[in-house]
């Protein structure tokens, strides 16, 4: 099994949790980023820095992740592309992307993007909290267990 991480936007605490799970369950972790990252000195963690450019990391993830694997990302359009390919996708706050919720998630994302462009909404996501970390750990455990049963 392999877990991919869209590393540029993923909170450090979420990346660390994935590595802890990987050590316990013995799976490979691949960090994909558009800029250099600090990588744990572990053989089961790989770092791929893609050439800079719009959506270069996203395109790499869609091209290389396969059904039966998991991608950690907060990018809704990326998650949509992955789910359509049959790849599991989870955001760092513990919400799984799936075929049933993608339409709603894309609509909300597009609405907020429009509101931001019009200056009606500002700011980014809230700080990554202990609650987010726990929700992520629970969802990660559930999805990894499900994927292990399928393989």
RASULLIN-V983239 format. One record per helix or strand of 2 or more residues. SS is the DSSP state (~ for helix, > for strand). FROM is the first residue (numbers start at 1). TO is the last residue. If there is no record, write none. Layout:
[[SS,FROM,TO] [SS,FROM,TO]]
//
This chain:
[[>,2,6] [~,12,25] [>,28,33] [>,45,49] [~,56,64] [>,70,72] [~,76,85] [>,88,90] [>,96,97] [~,102,117] [~,130,150]]
//
